[in-house]
Amino acid sequence: MRKLPALVVAAGLMVSLTSCAGGPTLFAGCESTGNAALVTAAGAFGADPEADFPTPLVAKRAELSVTQEGDGADVAPNGAVDATLSIYDAKTGEALQSQSGPLTAVSIRSFVDGRFPFTAALACATVGSRVVTTGTQTQLFGPAGLGLSGDPTIVIVTDVDKTYPAKANGIDQLAQPGFPDIVLAPNGQPGFTFPGNPPVDLRFAALKQGNGAKVKEGDTIIANLSGIVWGGTETFTSSWDNQSPAALLVSELDSSGSGLPKGLVKALVGQKVGSQVIAVVPSADAYPTGQAPGGVAEGDTLVFVVDILGIG
């Protein structure tokens, strides 16, 4: 079995989902074609799919096949998914190996875009679907590939467990005085303009009002998060820059570093999925001494913008 130097797929993946109506560009449509159509996967959904195909399978281009149609929601255009991923060596039919074991039933949380091109196929999926993609490692994972020599053909079986929007989809709210001005890029990433001196107390507001479930303390939310020092020009934390939505525990930071600044917790509790929330957090409600990330100094007022995509 081929061994991978690192389990790169276990990290959050970021990839731009094109809409299914036009078909993902890499795969030129959503119809099952070529080698991908030769793959069967009869195992339990979300577990080892027991992929079977004639070997050696040689790919000249990236291809896809939706072997099981789900009856859940469509994968949102430019959205994110929770999925279970299994990767096979197309030459031998065996599961590829990481340092910790076979790459079957690996859970991922993924946006869908050019960094990992195989995820463009998920634009053809609904929740509950099983999608097969075939191609070379660089066709499916981009120039960095998976660290395998010789650019071999691989087979990926992806079970789509859940979908999230790419950004907050709630109703725009009127801007309130005293907050930074927020301008959103087309993908939803916020930019900041500061009006002057920061307020001295904790302030928060919904920039977009969602209509989903309410966030409770102790929940883990799936979110896009940006954090910046008041008056700063660069974020000190950004899931957008990390190219992956974040799983945030809505609980006050503990000594292990798990959780969020208490001011941000107060801002998020009671907000609804689909909302975009801005919080201006004074230093007293921010990070405990010694726990601030790089770029945050003692006494800084912090600004967070959080798109609440779902509750994990």
N, C-alpha and C positions, 0 to 999 in steps of 0.2 A: 504494500500500500504506500502511496506517496504521502510524505509527511510535510506539513506546513511549518514554517519557522515560527509563526504566531497565529493566534486565532483572531485575525483581523476582522472577521465578520461579526464577532461578538460585540464589537463596539457599535454605537449608534451610527447608522448609515444615513447619508444625505443624498437624495437623488431627485431633478425637476420632472414631476409627473406631467406628461402631456395628456390631453383629454382623449378618451377612448373613441370619440366620434371620428377623429382624424387618424387614430392609430398611433402608437408610439413610433417615433422616427427611426429608432434603431431597428425595429422589427417590421416596419413598413405595413402595419396593420395588426388586426387582432385575430385573424384566421390561423388555425393550426396548420403548420406547414413543415415539410421536410423532416429532418431528424427528430425534432421535438415531438412530432406526432408518433414516433416509434416508441416513445417512452411510456410505460405503464407504471402506476404507483398505487398499489392496492392497500397499503397499510392504513392504520387508523389516522384520522385527521389530527394534526398537531403532534404526532409521534413519528417514529421512524416510518417513512412512507413506503419502504420496501420497493424502491425503484428497480425496474427491470427493463433492459433494452438490449438490442443486438450489439455485440462488441466485435471489433472496435468500432465506435461511433466517431466519425470524422466530420467536423463542421467547417464549411467554407464561409458561412455567415451566421450571424445570430438569429435564432429562430425560437418561437414560443408555441406552447399548446396549453390551453385551459382544459385540464383533464377532469376537473370537477367544478361544476357551476354552483357557486354559493347562492343562498337565498336572502342574504343580508344586504346592507346598504352598498351602493357603489363606492369604490375607492374615490375619495374626493380629488378633483383636479388639483395638482400641486400639493396634495395632502400627505399625511403620514399614516403608517400602518404599524400595528403589532403583527408579527408574522413568525412562523417557524420555518427555518431554513435547513435544507439538507443538500450536501454537495458530493458529487460522485465523479470518479475518474472515468471518462468516456471510453478509454482504451480497455480497461479491465472490468468495469461495472461495479467496482468496489467503492465504498464510502471513503472519501479523502480523510486524512487523519490530521488532527492538531496535536500539539504536545500533550494535551489532556485527554485525547480520545477521538473517536470518529465524529465527523462534522455532520451528524444527523440530529434533528430536533434541537437546533440551536435557536434560541429566542432572540429576536432582534426588534428594535424599534427604528423605523426608517422613514425619512423623507425620500422622495423619489426624484433623482436628477443626474447630472452628468458624472458625478464622482464614481458611482457604481451603476453603470449603464443597464445591467440586467433588470433593475427595479422598474425601468420604464414599462416593462410588460405588465406590471401590476395595475397600470391604467386600464387594462382590459378586465379587471377583476371586480368581484363583489365580495363582501365578507362571507367567509365559508368556502371560497374558491381555492382550488389547488392549481398552481401555475407551474409548468415546466419550461425552463429556458435552457437552450444549448448554444454553445459557441466556444471560442477559445477563451482562456482566462483573461486576456487583455480586452477582448470584445465585451465580455460580461462584467469585468471588474475595473476596466480602465488601465492606463499605462503601468500602474504599480502592480497590477495583477494580484496574485495570491502568493507570490514568492516561489512559484514552481518554475523549473527550468524548461526551456523549449516551447513555451506558450502552448501547452497541451489543451485539447478539447475537454471541457467539463460539462456536467449536467447538474442543474440546480432545480430542486423541487421546493416550492414556496407555498406554504399554507397561510392564507390571509385570515388572521384571527379577529382584527378590529381595525377600524379606520378613524382617522381624526382629520379635521380641516387643517390647512397649512397655517392659518392665521385666525385671529378672532373674527367671527362673522356676525357679531351683534350689531344693534342699531347705534349709529353715531350719536353721541351725546354732545350738548353744548359745552364748549370749553369754559372752565372756571378760572377766575383771576388768581394770580399768585403761583400758578403752576408753570413749568416750562412749556413752550410751544413744541408740539410733536408733529413732525412731518413723516409720513410713511412712504417707504419705497414700494414699488409695485409688488414685491414679494411679501410686504408687511413689516419689514424691519424698520424700527423707528430711528429718526434723527432728532436731535435735541437743540433747542435754542433757549437760552436762559434769560429771564427778564431783569435780573438784578440780584439783590441779596436774597438768600433763601429764607423761608419762614422758620421760626424757632421751634415750632411744635410739629408733631406728626400730622401729615395731611394725605388724604388719598381720595380718588374719585374714579368712576368708570368713564373711560373714553368711548367705549362701545359697550352697550348693555345686551348681554346674552339672555337666552331664555331656557338654558339647560338646568341641570341639577345644581343645587347650592353646595359650595365648598364648606366642609366642616373641618375644625381643627383635628389634626391627626390623619386627614386624607393625604394621599399622594396624588398630585395633579400632574397631568401631561401638559407642558406649557412651553411657550417661547418666552425667554427672559432676557432683558437687557438691563444692566446696571451701570450707572455713571456717577461720578462725583459732581455735585452741583458746580456749574461753571466749567466743567471739563470738556475736552474735545474728543476723547476716546473712551469707550466703555471699558470697565474693568472686568466685566463678565458679560457674555453674550452667547446664547444658544445658537443664534443666527450665524455668528462667526465660527462656532464649533461645528456647524453643519449637522446639527441633530437637535430635535426637541429634547427638553429636559424633564426628568421625573423629579418633582419637588415635593418633599415632605413638609406639609403645612403644620409645622410644629417648631417651637422656639429652639434655636441652636443649642446643642448639648456639647459636652466636653470632647466628644469624638468628632465634632464637626458636622453631625447630622442635623438637618433642619435649616431654618431660615432666620434672619434677623427678626426680632420680635415685632418691630414696626411693620415689616412686610407681612408677617402672619396676621396681624390685626387688619391689615388692608385686604387680605385675601379671604378671610373667613366671612361667609355670607354672600360672597360674589357668586355669580352663576356661570356655568360653562358657556363659552361663546363670548364672554366679556373680555375686554382689554382694560386693564387696571393700571393707573399710575399712582405711585406712592412716593412722597417726599419724606425721607426718614432722617431725623436728626441723629447725631452721633449717640445720644443716650439710648435710642431705640434701635441702633444698628448692631454692629458686630462687637461681641465682648473683647476685652483686651487680649491681644495675642491671636485672635481668630480672623482678623480682617485679611482679605486677599490682597495680593500685590496691587498697588495703585491706589489704595485707600489708606489715608493717614488718620491719626487720632484727631477727633474733632470735626472730620468732614461730614457734611450733609450729603446724603446719597439719594439718588432718584432711580426708581425701578419702574419699568414698563413690562407688564406680564400679560401675554395672551393665553387665556385658559382654554385649552383645546379639549380637555377631557379629564375624567377622574379615573385613575388606574385601579 
